[in-house]
Amino acid sequence: MKELIELISQYDPSYPQNLRGVSSEELLELEQLVGRPLPGRLKAFLRSMGKAPGNVLAPGCWPRAERIRHFYQGERRHRLSPRYIFIATSAQPQGREYFYDCGLLAEAEDCPIVQARQGMGGAPGEAFAPAFPSLRDMLFWVAFQTKRMEALPFRVFLRPSDRNAGYGAAETAAMILEDLEELMPRLGFRRLPSTSAQNPLFERGDAALAAHGSAAPQDLSVVLAAAQVRERARLWDLIANTTLLI
């Protein structure tokens, strides 16, 4: 979690002062309650900030030991398949719960993250939807959104255009992400190495862009933020003219 803390500290230097993690004994008790080993990435996060994750603007998306414990002390744990591990609840968007999907792996470093409506995860007939390819992607994407992009006052949300020449959703999403990887460095942005190709993060001194592809191409979303409204409009125009985003 050193990389994550270093990233957030670039935008909020006081951030590390408010972190508090769980002990090895508490982590072992949590694994016993869950009934299976926790992935290495989640254990590292909980050790660093599992009790107090600091001042984040989207606290519900951050795993908290007490919330995981509360879930597994309740009745809902009995209807959840053992392939899933509850990790977090977020009030936005629209009350979502997040789960690891670790399949039958006895131990893993990281796993895909899926989501469900709040209170419905594991319920009969309630399908899980892809959210992030890994907890690493989720944590860095949320941190960048809340600590970097929220500091830029002029934002715009972009979506795939209908002018996709007959390509399907998956092809369109792949083309957009590939085009962004090529275009953004030419516009002076650096690509943060923290996330996968599905969730690229770009920044420069006066602007930032975050794309979120999850594993469902129809859900591709892109957020552009800038310090000046005219620069946001200029970048928006360049992106719209170069990619299949509008």
C-alpha positions in Angstrom: 0.0 0.0 0.0 3.1 2.3 0.0 2.4 3.3 -3.6 -1.2 4.2 -2.8 -0.3 6.3 0.2 2.5 8.1 -1.8 0.0 8.9 -4.5 -2.6 10.4 -2.1 0.2 12.3 -0.3 1.0 14.1 -3.5 -2.4 15.8 -3.3 -2.9 15.7 0.5 0.5 15.8 2.4 -1.2 15.3 5.8 -3.0 12.1 4.7 -0.6 9.6 6.3 -1.0 11.2 9.7 -4.5 9.9 10.0 -4.1 6.2 9.1 -4.5 3.3 11.4 -4.3 -0.4 10.5 -5.3 -3.7 12.1 -2.9 -5.9 14.0 -1.9 -9.4 12.9 -4.1 -10.9 15.6 -7.1 -8.9 14.4 -6.4 -9.9 10.8 -6.3 -13.6 11.7 -9.6 -13.2 13.6 -11.1 -11.6 10.6 -10.0 -14.4 8.3 -11.5 -16.9 10.7 -14.8 -15.0 10.7 -14.8 -14.9 6.8 -14.0 -18.5 6.7 -11.2 -18.4 4.1 -7.8 -16.6 3.6 -8.1 -13.0 2.5 -6.3 -12.0 -0.7 -2.9 -10.5 -0.1 -3.8 -7.1 -1.5 -6.7 -6.7 1.0 -4.6 -7.9 3.9 -2.0 -5.3 3.0 -4.6 -2.6 2.9 -6.2 -3.6 6.2 -2.7 -3.6 7.9 -2.1 -0.1 6.7 -5.4 1.6 7.1 -8.1 -1.0 7.9 -9.3 0.8 11.1 -8.9 4.4 10.0 -8.4 5.0 6.2 -7.9 8.7 6.5 -9.7 11.6 5.0 -11.1 10.3 1.7 -14.1 11.7 -0.1 -15.5 8.3 -1.0 -15.1 6.4 2.3 -17.6 3.8 1.5 -15.5 2.4 -1.3 -12.6 1.7 1.1 -12.5 -1.6 2.9 -12.9 -1.2 6.7 -12.3 -4.1 9.1 -15.3 -3.2 11.2 -17.7 -3.3 8.2 -16.3 -6.6 7.0 -16.7 -8.0 10.5 -20.2 -6.6 10.8 -21.2 -8.3 7.5 -19.9 -11.7 8.6 -21.5 -11.5 12.0 -24.9 -11.1 10.4 -27.4 -13.4 8.7 -26.5 -12.4 5.1 -23.2 -14.3 5.3 -25.2 -17.5 5.1 -26.6 -16.7 1.6 -23.3 -15.5 0.1 -21.5 -18.1 -1.9 -18.0 -18.8 -0.5 -16.4 -17.7 -3.8 -17.3 -14.1 -2.8 -15.8 -12.0 0.0 -17.6 -8.8 1.1 -15.3 -5.8 1.2 -17.2 -2.5 1.2 -20.5 -0.6 0.9 -20.8 2.7 -1.0 -23.8 5.1 -0.7 -23.0 6.4 -4.2 -23.7 5.4 -6.8 -27.2 4.2 -5.9 -26.2 2.2 -2.8 -23.7 -0.4 -4.0 -21.9 -3.2 -2.3 -18.5 -4.5 -3.4 -17.2 -8.1 -3.2 -14.1 -10.0 -4.1 -14.8 -12.8 -6.6 -12.0 -15.2 -5.8 -13.6 -18.3 -7.1 -12.2 -21.5 -5.6 -8.7 -20.2 -5.1 -7.4 -21.1 -1.7 -5.2 -18.1 -1.6 -4.7 -15.2 -4.0 -2.8 -11.9 -4.2 -5.7 -10.0 -5.8 -9.0 -10.9 -7.5 -11.7 -9.2 -9.6 -14.2 -6.9 -7.8 -17.9 -7.3 -8.4 -20.8 -5.2 -7.2 -24.5 -5.6 -6.3 -27.3 -3.4 -5.0 -27.0 -2.6 -1.4 -28.4 -5.3 0.8 -28.8 -7.7 -2.2 -25.4 -9.2 -2.6 -25.9 -13.0 -2.7 -29.7 -12.8 -2.7 -31.5 -15.3 -5.0 -31.8 -13.9 -8.5 -29.5 -11.0 -7.8 -26.7 -10.9 -10.3 -23.3 -9.5 -9.5 -22.0 -7.0 -12.0 -18.3 -6.5 -12.9 -16.8 -3.4 -11.1 -13.0 -3.5 -11.3 -10.4 -6.1 -12.4 -8.7 -5.9 -9.1 -8.8 -4.2 -5.7 -5.6 -2.4 -6.7 -7.5 -0.8 -9.7 -10.4 0.1 -7.4 -8.3 1.8 -4.7 -6.1 3.8 -7.1 -9.0 4.8 -9.2 -11.1 6.0 -6.3 -8.1 7.8 -4.7 -7.3 9.6 -7.9 -11.0 10.6 -8.4 -11.4 12.0 -4.9 -8.0 13.5 -4.1 -6.8 14.7 -7.6 -9.9 15.3 -9.7 -12.1 16.8 -7.0 -9.5 19.6 -6.7 -10.1 20.7 -10.3 -13.3 22.8 -10.5 -14.4 22.2 -14.2 -15.4 18.7 -15.0 -17.2 16.9 -17.8 -18.4 13.3 -18.1 -17.8 11.6 -21.5 -19.5 8.5 -22.9 -19.1 6.4 -26.0 -20.7 8.0 -29.1 -23.3 6.3 -31.2 -21.1 7.0 -34.3 -19.2 3.8 -33.9 -19.4 2.5 -37.4 -21.3 -0.6 -36.4 -18.7 -1.8 -33.8 -20.1 -3.6 -30.7 -19.8 -2.2 -27.2 -16.7 -4.3 -26.4 -14.9 -3.2 -29.6 -15.9 0.5 -29.1 -14.6 0.5 -25.5 -11.3 -1.1 -26.5 -10.8 1.4 -29.3 -11.5 4.3 -26.9 -9.1 3.1 -24.3 -6.4 2.5 -26.9 -6.9 5.9 -28.4 -6.7 7.6 -25.0 -3.4 5.8 -24.3 -2.0 7.3 -27.5 -3.7 10.8 -27.4 -3.2 11.9 -23.8 0.7 11.9 -23.7 0.6 14.0 -26.9 -1.5 16.5 -24.9 1.1 16.7 -22.2 -0.4 14.2 -19.8 1.5 11.5 -18.0 -0.1 8.0 -17.5 0.0 6.9 -13.9 1.4 3.3 -13.8 -0.9 2.3 -10.9 -3.9 0.9 -12.8 -4.6 -1.6 -15.6 -5.5 -0.7 -19.2 -9.2 -0.9 -18.3 -8.9 2.0 -15.8 -6.2 4.4 -17.1 -5.4 7.6 -15.1 -3.8 10.6 -16.7 -2.7 13.9 -15.3 -0.8 17.1 -15.9 -0.5 20.3 -13.9 -3.8 21.8 -14.8 -6.0 18.9 -15.8 -6.7 15.2 -15.2 -8.6 12.4 -16.9 -9.9 9.1 -15.5 -11.4 6.3 -17.5 -13.3 3.4 -16.0 -14.0 0.4 -18.2 -14.8 -2.3 -15.5 -15.4 -5.6 -17.3 -18.7 -4.5 -18.9 -17.8 -2.5 -22.0 -21.3 -0.8 -22.2 -20.4 0.8 -18.8 -17.3 2.6 -20.0 -17.2 6.1 -18.5 -14.6 8.9 -18.7 -14.2 12.0 -16.5 -12.2 15.0 -17.6 -11.4 17.8 -15.2 -9.4 21.0 -15.6 -8.5 24.1 -13.6 -9.8 26.5 -16.3 -13.1 26.2 -18.1 -11.6 27.2 -21.5 -8.9 24.5 -21.2 -11.6 21.9 -20.3 -13.5 22.9 -23.4 -10.4 22.7 -25.6 -9.4 19.3 -24.3 -13.0 18.0 -24.6 -13.0 19.1 -28.2 -9.7 17.4 -29.0 -10.8 14.2 -27.3 -14.2 14.2 -29.1 -12.5 14.7 -32.4 -9.9 12.0 -31.9 -11.9 9.2 -30.1 -15.4 7.8 -30.1 -16.2 9.8 -26.9 -18.7 12.6 -26.8 
